[in-house]
Amino acid sequence: MVRVYFKNFVLEDDIIFTKGKNEIEIKVEGHTGLGFKGADVVCSAISALVQTSILAINRVAKINQKVKQRDGYLKSSIPIVYINVDEEKSLKIILNTMIVGLNEIDNNYPGTLEISYI
């Protein structure tokens, strides 16, 4: 199972950042186990969606982040304390889009993905 953790924000009608926190975090770990490495389309879809979103945070929203990545693991720490209104709007659009995609994968392939807000 792939586990996705969103730290210091929640999704209600929109994304709400936790007050008093300087950064948010996205952490993805695990494998779906539906196929062998390189042939698991669900795991590949999750990876492509999350990695594209992480790239967009840098390249579209122009927000720097700390990224750690290895096989079956990706973590992004995104500072939110100094972002301006336009950067925050872009960041929320990117995160909302990623969450919509992850929820669709979860709906279509139950038991392969767990999403948590911590």
C-alpha positions as CSV (number, residue, x, y, z in Angstrom):
1,M,0.0,0.0,0.0
2,V,1.1,3.5,-0.7
3,R,0.7,6.0,2.1
4,V,0.4,9.7,1.5
5,Y,0.7,12.1,4.5
6,F,-0.1,15.8,4.4
7,K,1.2,17.5,7.4
8,N,0.2,20.9,8.8
9,F,-2.8,21.5,6.5
10,V,-6.2,20.1,6.0
11,L,-8.6,20.0,3.0
12,E,-12.1,21.3,3.8
13,D,-13.8,23.5,1.1
14,D,-10.2,24.7,0.4
15,I,-6.8,23.9,1.8
16,I,-6.3,25.5,5.2
17,F,-2.8,25.7,6.6
18,T,-2.3,25.1,10.3
19,K,-1.8,28.3,12.1
20,G,1.6,28.9,13.7
21,K,3.4,26.4,11.5
22,N,6.2,27.5,9.3
23,E,6.0,24.7,6.7
24,I,3.8,22.0,5.3
25,E,5.0,18.6,4.4
26,I,4.0,16.0,1.8
27,K,5.3,12.5,2.4
28,V,4.7,9.4,0.2
29,E,5.9,6.0,1.0
30,G,5.4,2.4,0.0
31,H,4.4,0.4,-3.1
32,T,0.9,-0.9,-4.1
33,G,2.2,-4.4,-4.7
34,L,0.0,-4.8,-7.8
35,G,2.9,-5.6,-10.0
36,F,6.6,-5.9,-10.2
37,K,8.8,-2.7,-10.2
38,G,8.3,-0.8,-13.4
39,A,5.1,-2.5,-14.4
40,D,2.7,-1.4,-11.6
41,V,0.5,1.1,-13.3
42,V,-1.2,2.3,-10.1
43,C,2.1,2.9,-8.3
44,S,3.4,4.7,-11.5
45,A,0.3,6.9,-11.6
46,I,0.7,7.9,-8.0
47,S,4.4,8.6,-8.5
48,A,3.8,10.6,-11.7
49,L,1.1,12.7,-10.0
50,V,3.0,13.5,-6.9
51,Q,6.3,14.1,-8.6
52,T,4.7,16.4,-11.2
53,S,3.0,18.4,-8.3
54,I,6.4,18.7,-6.5
55,L,8.0,20.0,-9.7
56,A,5.1,22.5,-10.2
57,I,5.5,23.9,-6.7
58,N,9.1,24.9,-7.7
59,R,8.6,25.8,-11.4
60,V,5.0,27.2,-11.4
61,A,4.4,28.6,-7.9
62,K,8.1,29.5,-7.6
63,I,8.3,28.2,-4.1
64,N,11.5,26.5,-3.0
65,Q,11.2,23.3,-1.0
66,K,13.4,20.6,0.6
67,V,12.9,17.3,-1.2
68,K,14.2,13.8,-0.2
69,Q,13.6,10.9,-2.6
70,R,14.6,7.3,-2.8
71,D,12.9,4.1,-3.9
72,G,9.4,4.0,-2.5
73,Y,9.8,7.3,-0.6
74,L,9.3,11.0,-1.4
75,K,9.2,13.8,1.1
76,S,8.8,17.5,0.4
77,S,9.0,20.2,3.1
78,I,7.5,23.5,1.9
79,P,8.1,26.7,3.8
80,I,4.9,28.8,4.0
81,V,5.9,31.5,6.4
82,Y,7.2,33.9,3.8
83,I,5.1,33.1,0.7
84,N,3.0,35.9,-0.7
85,V,-0.7,35.8,-1.7
86,D,0.0,34.8,-5.3
87,E,2.4,32.0,-4.3
88,E,-0.1,30.7,-1.8
89,K,-2.9,30.7,-4.3
90,S,-0.7,28.8,-6.8
91,L,0.4,26.4,-4.1
92,K,-3.2,25.6,-3.1
93,I,-4.2,25.0,-6.7
94,I,-1.4,22.6,-7.2
95,L,-2.1,20.8,-3.9
96,N,-5.8,20.6,-4.6
97,T,-5.1,19.1,-8.1
98,M,-2.8,16.5,-6.6
99,I,-5.4,15.6,-4.0
100,V,-8.2,15.3,-6.6
101,G,-6.0,12.9,-8.6
102,L,-5.0,10.8,-5.6
103,N,-8.6,10.5,-4.5
104,E,-9.6,9.3,-8.0
105,I,-6.8,6.7,-7.9
106,D,-8.0,5.6,-4.4
107,N,-11.7,5.4,-5.6
108,N,-10.7,3.3,-8.7
109,Y,-8.2,1.0,-7.0
110,P,-9.4,0.6,-3.4
111,G,-6.9,-0.7,-0.9
112,T,-3.8,0.6,-2.8
113,L,-3.6,4.1,-1.3
114,E,-4.1,5.6,2.1
115,I,-4.3,9.4,2.5
116,S,-3.9,11.0,5.9
117,Y,-3.8,14.6,7.2
118,I,-1.6,14.9,10.2
